[in-house]
């Protein structure tokens, strides 16, 4: 059972705390956010909260479903809320174990052979890097609209062509019972094999992958998924469901007094544009088709960075009476003026800080009606200094907001520390533990 973490204990193996253990890869590894917390963290709080199959766990910022998958493995019913259309899709597939693994694998092999044949007719071998003149190839390409939506250089021409040929074959010979799982496997290959993306503090473009074995890697991922499904075939599992919705309006999605525990990690207040993390797969798989789609998606997110702030936003009204948050926003603005920072994004730093905490206050207020008496909550959050190096103690501020809304603050567990290159400080990543007495 998890106990209050001591700094010395956490720092000792700090580099491995956020990594997924080898024995946890089943289902979780079908597709994972780079920023996801590990399954063992969910287990720790399932044990700490003494949760069982008669209770319901909620993750209101469920991302790609770590909490839901782990809850299902433990036999505990769970719900998730996610505003990112692709992340919601990934979660909904990862918790769908009612799929015939043999059909998934056999049909995927047939699709793969069709794709390989098409590529060979074009003079391309999947397992051998192309050494000819790319200009001679009839390569499939993204539309101009799609290219505007992804980071320039996200994927090289030949890997992109192979992915599009595979998608074309999959669409032509679609079997609905396994189609979504096959698409998720393509998403995994897109990011981790085909793309030139690198993930650090922010997603960016790294060294170009000129060619890669796309079809072979896809079949390997399909085989992995089928093996996971064979392990659970014929077993019954607790009900699990993911909703595509805004966590700030959670009371409009879930029934009153239906949740016993929350294990989640909301976005942090920084300049990380969370929509970019899944942009490539969202665009190529059709979850985002236009700039209007992207903007609509951003509007249902917590305002955690300046790239999803809009003129009509008013979540900051929720924290008008929190002097410490107002003081931080004012400190950021004063520092901006002192440093002579004048870009449009920099001018929004103070405002987005207030909008972020206002959005979280709005979420916590809406959450109250869906919690049962004595519900226990674990929020994984991190201190930030993205806005001109002004320190934001995220966990401390969220705990104060929660208390003002009627929650009981129980404790803060240190999860790990992260080195901030800008401030040369170790930033705390914490788990804020709350209780709702009802």
C-alpha positions in Angstrom: 0.0 0.0 0.0 1.3 3.4 -0.9 2.5 5.6 1.9 3.4 9.3 2.0 6.5 9.6 -0.2 9.7 11.0 1.2 11.9 13.1 -1.1 15.0 11.0 -0.6 13.2 7.8 -1.5 11.6 9.2 -4.6 14.8 10.9 -5.9 16.8 7.7 -5.5 15.3 6.1 -8.6 13.8 9.3 -10.0 14.6 8.5 -13.6 12.5 5.3 -13.7 9.5 6.5 -11.8 7.5 7.6 -14.8 8.5 4.6 -17.0 6.2 1.7 -17.8 7.3 -1.6 -16.3 7.8 -4.5 -18.8 5.1 -6.6 -17.1 2.6 -3.7 -17.6 2.8 -3.4 -21.4 -0.2 -5.6 -22.2 -3.1 -3.3 -23.4 -1.3 -0.2 -22.1 1.3 -0.4 -24.9 -1.2 -0.5 -27.7 -0.9 3.3 -27.9 0.4 5.6 -25.1 0.9 9.3 -24.7 4.5 10.1 -24.2 3.3 12.2 -21.2 1.2 9.3 -19.7 1.8 8.4 -16.1 2.7 4.7 -15.5 0.2 1.9 -14.6 2.0 1.3 -11.3 0.9 4.7 -10.1 -2.7 3.8 -10.7 -2.2 0.5 -8.8 -0.7 2.3 -5.9 -3.8 4.5 -5.4 -6.2 1.6 -6.0 -4.5 -0.1 -3.1 -4.1 3.0 -1.0 -7.8 3.9 -1.4 -8.8 0.3 -0.8 -11.0 0.2 -3.9 -12.9 -2.9 -5.0 -15.2 -4.2 -7.7 -18.3 -2.6 -6.0 -16.9 0.9 -6.5 -16.4 3.1 -9.6 -13.2 4.9 -10.6 -13.3 8.1 -12.7 -10.5 9.6 -14.7 -11.8 13.0 -15.9 -8.7 13.7 -18.0 -8.2 10.1 -19.2 -5.8 10.7 -22.1 -5.0 7.4 -23.6 -6.6 5.4 -20.8 -4.0 4.3 -18.3 -6.4 4.6 -15.4 -9.2 2.8 -17.2 -7.1 -0.1 -18.5 -5.6 -0.6 -15.1 -9.0 -0.5 -13.4 -10.3 -3.0 -15.8 -7.4 -5.3 -15.1 -8.3 -5.0 -11.4 -11.9 -5.8 -12.0 -13.1 -2.3 -10.9 -15.7 -0.4 -13.0 -14.4 2.8 -14.4 -15.3 5.9 -16.5 -13.2 8.3 -18.4 -13.7 11.8 -19.8 -11.5 13.0 -22.6 -11.8 16.0 -24.9 -9.2 15.0 -27.5 -11.0 13.0 -30.2 -8.0 10.8 -31.1 -7.1 10.2 -27.4 -10.7 9.3 -26.7 -10.6 6.9 -29.7 -7.4 5.3 -28.4 -8.9 4.8 -24.9 -12.1 3.3 -26.2 -10.2 0.8 -28.3 -7.8 -0.1 -25.5 -10.7 -1.0 -23.2 -12.5 -3.0 -25.8 -11.5 -6.6 -25.2 -14.5 -8.2 -26.8 -12.7 -8.8 -30.1 -11.8 -12.1 -31.7 -8.0 -12.1 -31.7 -7.7 -14.7 -34.4 -9.9 -12.7 -36.8 -7.9 -9.5 -35.9 -4.6 -11.2 -36.8 -5.8 -13.2 -39.9 -7.6 -10.3 -41.5 -4.7 -8.0 -40.8 -2.3 -10.4 -42.5 -4.5 -10.4 -45.6 -4.6 -6.6 -45.6 -0.8 -6.5 -45.1 -0.2 -8.8 -48.1 -2.4 -6.7 -50.3 -0.4 -3.6 -49.2 2.9 -5.3 -49.8 1.9 -6.4 -53.3 0.8 -2.8 -54.2 4.1 -1.5 -52.9 6.1 -4.1 -54.9 4.3 -3.1 -58.0 5.6 0.4 -57.5 9.2 -0.8 -56.9 9.1 -0.5 -53.1 10.0 -3.2 -50.6 8.7 -2.7 -47.1 11.6 -4.5 -45.4 14.4 -3.0 -47.6 15.2 0.7 -47.5 14.4 2.4 -50.8 17.7 3.3 -52.6 16.4 4.7 -55.9 15.2 8.2 -57.0 12.1 9.2 -55.0 11.0 11.5 -57.8 10.3 8.5 -59.9 7.8 7.1 -57.5 4.0 7.7 -57.7 3.8 8.5 -54.0 0.5 9.2 -52.1 0.6 12.6 -50.4 -1.5 14.5 -47.9 -3.8 17.3 -49.1 -2.7 20.9 -48.7 -5.2 21.3 -45.9 -3.7 18.3 -44.0 -0.2 19.6 -44.5 -1.1 22.9 -42.9 -2.4 21.1 -39.8 0.7 19.0 -39.0 4.2 20.1 -38.0 6.3 20.6 -41.1 8.6 17.6 -41.6 6.6 15.4 -39.3 6.9 12.4 -41.7 9.0 11.7 -44.7 7.6 10.9 -48.2 8.2 7.1 -48.3 7.0 6.2 -44.8 3.9 8.4 -45.4 3.2 6.7 -48.7 3.4 3.2 -47.1 1.0 4.3 -44.3 -1.4 5.7 -46.8 -1.3 2.6 -49.0 -1.9 0.5 -45.9 -4.9 2.7 -44.9 -6.2 2.4 -48.5 -6.1 -1.4 -48.3 -7.7 -1.5 -44.9 -10.6 0.8 -46.0 -11.2 -1.3 -49.1 -11.4 -4.6 -47.2 -12.8 -3.3 -43.9 -14.3 -5.6 -41.3 -16.0 -3.5 -38.7 -15.4 -6.0 -35.8 -11.6 -5.4 -36.0 -11.3 -2.2 -37.9 -10.8 0.1 -34.9 -8.1 -2.0 -33.4 -6.3 -2.1 -36.8 -6.5 1.7 -36.9 -5.0 2.1 -33.5 -2.1 -0.1 -34.5 -1.5 2.2 -37.5 -1.5 5.2 -35.1 1.2 3.5 -33.0 3.3 2.8 -36.1 2.7 6.4 -37.4 4.2 8.0 -34.3 6.9 5.5 -33.2 8.1 4.1 -36.5 7.1 6.2 -39.5 7.4 9.8 -38.1 10.3 12.1 -37.6 8.8 13.4 -34.3 10.7 13.7 -31.1 9.2 14.2 -27.7 10.9 16.4 -25.1 9.4 19.3 -23.2 7.4 19.9 -26.4 6.8 17.8 -29.4 9.2 18.7 -32.3 10.8 17.3 -35.5 14.0 15.4 -35.2 16.2 13.5 -37.6 14.5 12.4 -40.8 13.4 8.8 -41.2 13.9 8.3 -44.9 12.3 4.9 -45.0 11.0 2.3 -42.5 9.3 -1.1 -42.4 5.8 0.1 -41.9 3.8 -2.9 -42.9 6.0 -5.3 -40.9 5.9 -3.2 -37.8 2.1 -2.9 -38.1 1.7 -6.7 -38.2 4.0 -7.0 -35.2 1.8 -4.6 -33.3 -1.3 -6.4 -34.4 0.2 -9.7 -33.2 1.0 -8.1 -29.8 -2.6 -6.9 -29.5 -4.0 -10.3 -30.5 -1.8 -12.0 -27.9 -3.1 -9.7 -25.2 -6.6 -10.4 -26.2 -6.0 -14.2 -26.1 -5.0 -13.8 -22.5 -8.4 -12.5 -21.5 -10.6 -14.4 -24.0 -13.7 -15.8 -22.4 -13.3 -13.8 -19.1 -15.7 -11.3 -17.8 -14.6 -7.8 -16.9 -15.9 -4.8 -15.1 -17.8 -2.3 -17.2 -15.5 0.5 -18.5 -16.5 3.5 -20.7 -14.8 6.6 -22.1 -16.9 9.7 -22.9 -15.8 12.4 -25.4 -16.5 15.5 -23.4 -15.2 18.6 -21.6 -14.1 17.8 -18.0 -15.4 21.3 -16.9 -19.0 20.1 -17.6 -18.7 16.6 -16.1 -22.0 17.0 -14.3 -23.7 17.0 -17.7 -22.2 13.6 -18.6 -22.2 11.4 -15.5 -25.1 10.7 -13.2 -25.2 12.2 -9.7 -23.4 10.4 -6.9 -22.0 7.7 -9.1 -18.2 7.9 -8.5 -16.2 6.6 -5.5 -12.7 7.6 -6.6 -10.8 9.8 -9.0 -7.3 9.0 -10.3 -6.2 11.5 -12.9 -3.6 13.9 -14.3 -5.0 17.2 -15.7 -2.8 19.3 -18.0 -0.3 21.5 -16.3 -0.1 25.3 -16.8 2.7 25.7 -19.3 3.3 26.5 -23.0 2.9 22.8 -24.0 0.3 22.7 -26.8 -1.3 19.3 -25.9 -3.1 19.2 -29.3 0.3 18.8 -31.1 1.1 15.6 -29.3 -1.5 13.6 -31.3 -1.6 16.0 -34.3 0.0 13.7 -36.9 -2.2 10.6 -36.2 -5.3 12.8 -35.7 -4.9 14.3 -39.2 -3.9 11.2 -41.1 -6.6 9.0 -39.6 -9.2 11.7 -40.1 -10.1 12.9 -36.6 -9.1 16.4 -37.5 -9.8 17.5 -41.1 -9.8 21.3 -41.0 -8.6 24.2 -39.0 -12.2 24.7 -37.8 -12.1 21.1 -36.4 -8.8 21.9 -34.6 -10.2 25.1 -33.1 -13.4 23.4 -32.0 -11.3 20.7 -30.3 -9.2 23.3 -28.5 -12.2 25.1 -27.1 -13.2 22.2 -25.0 -9.8 21.9 -23.3 -8.7 23.4 -20.1 -6.8 26.6 -21.0 -3.3 25.5 -20.1 -1.3 27.3 -22.8 -1.6 30.5 -24.9 -2.4 28.6 -28.1 -5.9 27.7 -26.9 -7.0 31.0 -25.4 -9.9 32.8 -27.0 -11.4 36.3 -26.6 -14.6 35.1 -25.1 -13.0 32.9 -22.4 -14.1 33.7 -18.9 -13.0 30.8 -16.7 -10.9 33.3 -14.8 -14.0 34.5 -13.1 -13.9 31.3 -11.0 -10.7 32.5 -9.3 -11.3 36.2 -8.8 -11.2 35.8 -5.0 -7.9 33.9 -5.0 -5.3 36.5 -4.2 -2.3 34.1 -4.6 -3.3 33.2 -8.2 -4.0 36.9 -9.0 -0.5 37.7 -7.5 1.2 35.1 -9.7 -0.5 36.4 -12.8 0.5 40.0 -11.9 4.1 38.9 -11.2 4.2 37.2 -14.7 2.9 40.4 -16.3 5.4 42.6 -14.5 8.3 40.4 -15.5 7.1 40.4 -19.1 7.2 44.2 -19.1 10.6 44.3 -17.3 12.1 41.9 -20.0 10.5 43.8 -22.9 8.6 40.8 -24.1 6.0 42.0 -26.6 4.7 39.0 -28.6 1.1 38.2 -28.6 1.6 34.9 -26.9 3.8 36.5 -24.2 1.1 39.1 -23.4 -1.2 36.2 -22.7 0.9 34.5 -20.1 -0.7 36.2 -17.1 -4.2 35.6 -18.5 -3.7 32.0 -19.3 -2.5 31.3 -15.8 -5.8 32.7 -14.4 -7.8 30.8 -17.1 -6.1 27.6 -16.2 -6.8 27.7 -12.5 -10.3 29.0 -13.2 -10.9 26.0 -15.5 -9.7 23.6 -12.9 -12.0 25.3 -10.3 -14.9 25.0 -12.7 -14.1 21.3 -13.1 -13.8 20.6 -9.4 -17.1 22.5 -8.8 -18.9 20.4 -11.5 -17.4 17.2 -10.2 -18.9 17.5 -6.7 -22.4 16.3 -7.8 -21.1 13.1 -9.3 -19.1 12.0 -6.3 -20.4 9.7 -3.6 -19.9 10.6 0.0 -16.3 9.9 1.2 -15.0 9.7 -2.4 -11.2 9.8 -2.6 -9.3 11.8 -5.3 -5.7 11.7 -6.6 -4.6 14.5 -8.9 -1.1 14.1 -10.5 0.1 17.7 -11.1 3.5 19.4 -11.5 5.0 22.7 -10.5 5.8 24.9 -13.5 8.0 27.8 -14.4 7.2 28.1 -18.1 6.0 31.7 -18.0 9.1 33.8 -17.8 10.5 31.6 -15.0 7.8 32.6 -12.5 7.2 29.6 -10.2 3.7 28.2 -10.2 3.1 25.7 -7.4 0.3 23.9 -9.2 -0.5 21.3 -6.6 -0.6 23.7 -3.7 -2.9 26.1 -5.6 -5.2 23.3 -6.7 -5.5 22.0 -3.1 -6.5 25.5 -1.9 -9.1 25.8 -4.7 -10.5 22.4 -3.8 -10.7 23.3 -0.1 -12.7 26.4 -0.9 -15.1 24.3 -2.9 -15.8 21.9 0.1 -13.2 19.2 -0.5 -11.0 18.0 2.3 -7.3 18.2 1.7 -5.7 15.0 2.9 -2.0 15.2 1.9 0.4 15.7 -1.0 2.6 12.8 -2.1 5.8 13.5 -4.0 5.8 11.4 -7.2 9.1 12.5 -8.7 11.2 15.6 -9.5 11.9 17.0 -13.0 14.9 19.2 -13.8 13.9 22.5 -15.4 16.6 23.7 -17.9 15.3 27.3 -17.8 15.4 27.8 -14.0 18.0 25.0 -13.2 15.7 23.8 -10.5 14.1 20.5 -9.6 10.4 20.9 -10.1 8.1 18.7 -8.1 5.6 16.4 -9.7 3.0 15.6 -7.0 -0.1 13.7 -6.2 -2.7 15.9 -4.4 -5.0 13.7 -2.3 -8.5 15.0 -1.6 -11.6 13.6 -0.1 -15.3 14.6 -0.7 -17.3 14.1 2.4 -20.6 14.9 0.7 
